[in-house]
């Protein structure tokens, strides 16, 4: 019996985003920044007896925890890159972290909403100068964090792969997946957390200024409710995108249709097709083809050449006899 090398047929299952290492460093930097701000606020509030400062510090701690989840997901995915226990690699760990972060974000929004309703029904005295100062410092930290995590949002990285032939059909097929489906959802979750905190700070400043100068104490909790609605909508969008990836929903209907159209030629028919996301800008497909004149699987895989992002393709071919 001859022993043949399998190198030509085996391959790695590495489906991380192309900027994985860079994004990991950026998120860790934001975690450190947020944790430092949290520590300063809690320590300062304790020393100076400011409940507002302590409360904002603990509020920041929830965002720091969510950001730490994102950072640890990057770290774990990288360190277990070649772990055979993960059948399709560790590319979807970021989606899992994104889902967890989105749930935490929704809980934060609901907590802000509950506190706003309580303040609306039971107004309290506010140290406006101190509260506005805290909100402005928090806003500065969040804007810096957002700048660190900037770009890479809403861009389809699939189009950066220069080694593929990008015909009009493949470009069109990926257009549908641009918003959330091709992106690094883990980075997006971290970005939305700091953006949500920044939005909360802006709304708080507006509400506090209106209450301070015009005596409209009801504005502050109303602005809090508005912030709750905005953040909940962001969290919902992130939960849908990450949840869809975790449940292996079809990431791009037009890509699925393009695959079927390319394969169903010369009398060949697609009997079964599964398309799902295995990592940022990486998709896998398992396809069963029925043909009167079946070819080798490689023949059908060649028809899919040029569809960037299609990183793992398995083809099963079944023959069927002509009916006479």
Secondary structure, DSSP 8 states (H G I E B T S, - for coil): ------TTT--------TTHHHHHHHHHHHHHHHHHHHHHHHHHHHHHT-HHHHHHHHHHHHHHHHHHHHHHHHHHHHHTTT-TTSTT-STTHHHHHHHHHHHHHHHHHHHHHHHHHHHHHS-----HHHHHHHHHHHHHHHHHHHHHT-S-SS--GGGG-TTS---HHHHHHHHTTTTTTSS-HHHHHHHHHHHHHHHHHHHHHHHHHHHHHH--HHHHHHHHHHHHHHHHHHHHHHHHHHHHHHTT--S-HHHHHHHHHHHS-TT-EEEEEEEEEEETTEEEEEEEEEETT---HHHHHHHTTT-TTEEEEEEEEEE-----
